[in-house]
Amino acid sequence: MLGWRRVAFTLALSTLIGLALSHHWEQGPLVGLIRVVPLGFMAMLTFGLFEQWPKRLPRSLARWVLQVLGVALIIPIVTTAIYVLSTPPGAPPFNQVPKRMAGYTALTVIGLLLAPWAALTALVRQKDALARHQALSFELERTQLERQALDARLSLLQAQVAPHFLFNTLANVQALVDAGSPRASDVLGNLIAYLRAAVPRLNDPATTLGEETRLVQAYLELMHMRMPDRLQFAMHVDEAARAVRCPPMTLLTLVENAVRHGVDPSEEGGRIEIHVHRRDARCLVRVSDTGVGLTPTAEGQGTGLTSLRERLELAFGGDAHFRLGAVSPHGACAELEFPAQATAD
């Protein structure tokens, strides 16, 4: 009811009307302002009163009609009260004094012409502002729903990644147990320690490449214990890239794919090279192996890498790029590029 925009508009309009009618008052413009400004504010208060009261109206009566009629009715009532109260004691009534009556008539007529139109203008502006507010609210709600849908999709994909990785790792341990390897107990102990560190991060919305490299290091050491003569690896990680955010299991998925579909099927084994670099606002990840190379089998790629592609799309939109190709003389190379978004300290 007393918003600063409404008060400023009423004061400005009342001042202009008072100055325009100053020739009707012998005492000068100040008297006109003293009469017009209270009239304008009473019209504004009436407009605001019927904006909120009564809370319920008959269906046949629109609130905007009540507001405009209220403003139109308050003009002659308040104008009459102003002229009655400004009449000195013992002086004749204002309607018997031609000059005062002319000022009263001019003020009433102009008030009746301008005040309802000013009320209609305010109503139109209110409806426009309400429409814009509703449009912004709908857009915000739509954006929030889209984000919730993306978060739900990302959580589902990460839930798929967790059992995929765990089952693959447990299958490696089972192979050692079936073979009667004396290293099975050591591998299982390292696996338990690794899972204690890895599993709590599976449901996190994001992690860092520093945490990813530590998990990959533990994973590769486990795999090296299982096949010490067939697996070698090296990691090259920029310090500037360790704080970069990424979806959980991003780097681990690439490395696990290289072990399972590259090095493990090869009789000679192979070497895995991991490079993680940050260049300006981009992060580059490359995992290459000298294993059997790309095969038509889509099982691992369909589950692991396809899930990785979808998680990157949800996390970075079209700003993340993934490439998988063969290397000579044999092996495969997976390259990943995405925005370098560092974690907040």
Secondary structure, DSSP 8 states (H G I E B T S, - for coil): ---HHHHHHHHHHHHHHHHHTGGG-TT-HHHHHHHHHHHHHHHHHHHHHHHHSSS---TTS-HHHHHHHHHHHHHHHHHHHHHHHTS-TTS--GGGSHHHHHHHHHHHHHHHHHHHHHHHHHHHHHHHHHHHHHHHHHHHHHHHHHHHHHHHHHHHHHHHHHHHHHHHHHHHHHHHHHTT-TTHHHHHHHHHHHHHHHGGGTT-S-EEHHHHHHHHHHHHHHHHHHSTTTEEEEEEE-GGGTTBEE-TTHHHHHHHHHIIIIITT-SS-EEEEEEEEEETTEEEEEEEE-SS---S--HHIIIIIHHHHHHHHHHHGGG-EEEEEE-SSS-EEEEEEEE--B---
